[in-house]
Amino acid sequence: MRAMVELALSYGDDPVSLGEIAERQDISLKYLEQIVPHLKTAGFIRSVRGAGGGYSLRKDPEEITSLEILQAIEGPLAPVDCVDSPNICGRSDLCATRELWAGMADSIRDYLESRTLNQLARKQEKVR
């Protein structure tokens, strides 16, 4: 998420190298190298090769939600698998706790959906 915030801060400017992102956000370069392919596949970032190359956002940070970013990197955010895939458990229709987990998942999704990358970037600007 912090890498995406860093790219949002540079939106419309020159591409930013992974090394710069790692340094500015105190993130492991190896970790960034692992998550960048997921962010590219999801269509959030693009890479520019050569001198002055690096990474930049493909779309406006106001159009990207925290939920979309987390799902691109982590996959489904349900606390238990049966929330998103009830057929994997024969007890789904009989389980009182599944409703609890589903409600929690809905609350998390709603919260993350309401927070844009732009909002996070503006917050980052204030605390720098």
C-alpha positions as a printed Julia matrix, in Angstrom:
128×3 Matrix{Float64}:
   0.0     0.0     0.0
   2.85    2.38    0.85
   4.44    1.76   -2.54
   1.19    2.73   -4.24
   0.97    5.85   -2.05
   4.47    6.79   -3.18
   3.47    6.36   -6.81
   0.34    8.44   -6.18
   2.52   11.24   -4.82
   4.41   11.19   -8.13
   1.3    10.88  -10.32
   1.79   12.87  -13.5
   5.54   13.22  -12.93
   8.46   11.11  -14.12
   8.49    7.37  -13.33
   9.89    6.35   -9.95
  12.4     3.52   -9.56
  11.77    0.7    -7.12
  14.92    1.78   -5.3
  13.46    5.25   -4.74
  10.18    3.8    -3.53
  12.01    1.43   -1.19
  14.11    4.25    0.25
  11.3     6.8     0.62
   8.91    4.33    2.23
  11.44    2.14    4.08
  10.27   -0.99    2.28
  12.44   -3.95    1.32
  13.41   -3.84   -2.35
  12.99   -7.62   -2.53
   9.43   -7.29   -1.25
   8.66   -4.6    -3.84
  10.0    -6.85   -6.58
   7.53   -9.52   -5.45
   4.43   -7.31   -5.37
   5.05   -5.21   -8.5
   3.98   -7.99  -10.89
   0.64   -8.24   -9.08
   0.11   -4.49   -9.35
   1.02   -4.53  -13.04
  -1.31   -7.46  -13.76
  -4.14   -5.65  -11.97
  -3.56   -2.67  -14.27
  -2.56   -0.2   -11.57
   1.0     0.49  -12.63
   3.15    0.53  -15.74
   6.88    0.26  -16.16
   9.15    2.44  -18.26
  12.47    0.93  -19.29
  15.77    2.66  -19.86
  17.42    5.76  -18.45
  14.92    7.67  -16.35
  12.7     4.62  -16.25
  10.74    3.27  -13.36
   7.11    2.86  -12.43
   4.07    5.09  -12.57
   0.34    4.78  -12.02
  -1.79    3.86  -15.03
  -4.82    5.74  -13.75
  -5.76    8.58  -11.45
  -5.22    7.76   -7.75
  -8.77    8.98   -7.08
 -10.04    6.03   -9.15
  -8.13    3.37   -7.2
  -9.48    2.11   -3.88
  -7.59    0.54   -1.02
  -9.74   -2.54   -1.48
  -8.65   -2.99   -5.09
  -4.98   -2.7    -4.16
  -5.19   -5.18   -1.29
  -7.15   -7.68   -3.38
  -4.57   -7.42   -6.18
  -1.76   -8.27   -3.77
  -3.43  -10.52   -1.22
  -6.39  -12.01   -3.07
  -9.76  -12.4    -1.34
  -9.94  -10.7     2.04
 -12.51  -12.96    3.69
 -11.38  -14.11    7.14
 -12.41  -17.7     6.35
 -12.67  -19.39    2.97
 -16.34  -20.33    3.27
 -17.41  -16.67    3.21
 -16.49  -16.3    -0.47
 -16.86  -19.99   -1.37
 -19.66  -21.58    0.67
 -19.5   -24.79   -1.36
 -16.12  -25.72    0.1
 -17.74  -26.56    3.42
 -20.64  -28.93    3.89
 -21.69  -27.0     6.99
 -22.08  -23.57    5.36
 -25.89  -23.62    5.58
 -25.81  -24.85    9.18
 -22.98  -22.74   10.57
 -23.84  -19.89   12.92
 -20.32  -18.46   12.76
 -20.28  -18.08    8.97
 -22.68  -15.15    9.29
 -20.3   -13.53   11.78
 -17.35  -13.88    9.4
 -19.41  -12.68    6.43
 -20.49   -9.57    8.34
 -16.92   -8.85    9.32
 -15.77   -9.3     5.71
 -18.48   -6.93    4.48
 -17.45   -4.27    7.0
 -13.79   -4.55    5.99
 -14.63   -4.39    2.29
 -16.92   -1.38    2.77
 -14.27    0.49    4.73
 -11.48   -0.23    2.25
 -13.72    0.56   -0.72
 -14.41    4.01    0.76
 -10.7     4.92    0.95
  -9.04    5.99   -2.29
  -5.36    5.99   -3.04
  -5.59    9.75   -3.49
  -6.89   10.17    0.07
  -3.95    8.18    1.4
  -1.48   10.19   -0.67
  -2.9    13.5     0.61
  -2.61   12.19    4.17
   1.0    11.19    3.47
   1.78   14.7     2.23
   0.51   16.17    5.48
   2.6    13.93    7.73
   5.87   14.35    5.78
